[in-house]
Amino acid sequence: MSCQTAIALGTLFGGWRIVKTMGQKITKIKPFEGFSAETAGSITLFIATHWGIPVSTTHTITGAIIGVGARRGVSAVRWGVTKKIFWAWILTIPISGIIGGLMYLFLSFAHPL
């Protein structure tokens, strides 16, 4: 229940920012382009699942949106926004690992087994 609540609250308070970034800030997309990006993302997920490759749905749809925008030309994509997204992806795993380790140490001292 706590995980579901956290996910719901995260979507409630920050989900609109993700939707705005994906649909307007990376590149301006029209409905047909959005459909194309969603189709490309789902095909990528099906192929990755078939081969047992772990991929993120967020990564696949972001790549598809960048591809749709780049179809109109490299300048149609706001590369500064995509660079920030890329670095957020790179830094998320090690920072989460550090925070998880620190929480374990804190909780193990607070409640020794």
GIMOCOR-V856761 format. One record per residue. OMEGA is omega in whole degrees, -180 to 180 (NA if undefined). Layout:
<<OMEGA> <OMEGA>>
This chain:
<<-179> <178> <179> <179> <180> <179> <180> <180> <177> <178> <-179> <-174> <-177> <-177> <-180> <179> <179> <179> <-180> <179> <-177> <-174> <-175> <-172> <178> <176> <177> <179> <177> <-177> <-179> <178> <176> <177> <179> <179> <179> <178> <179> <178> <-179> <177> <178> <179> <178> <-180> <180> <179> <179> <-178> <178> <-179> <179> <179> <179> <177> <179> <179> <-177> <-179> <177> <177> <179> <178> <177> <179> <178> <179> <-179> <177> <178> <-179> <-177> <-179> <179> <180> <176> <-173> <176> <178> <-179> <177> <178> <179> <-180> <-179> <176> <178> <-178> <-174> <-175> <-175> <-179> <180> <177> <177> <179> <179> <178> <178> <178> <178> <178> <179> <180> <-177> <179> <176> <-178> <-178> <-179> <-178> <NA>>
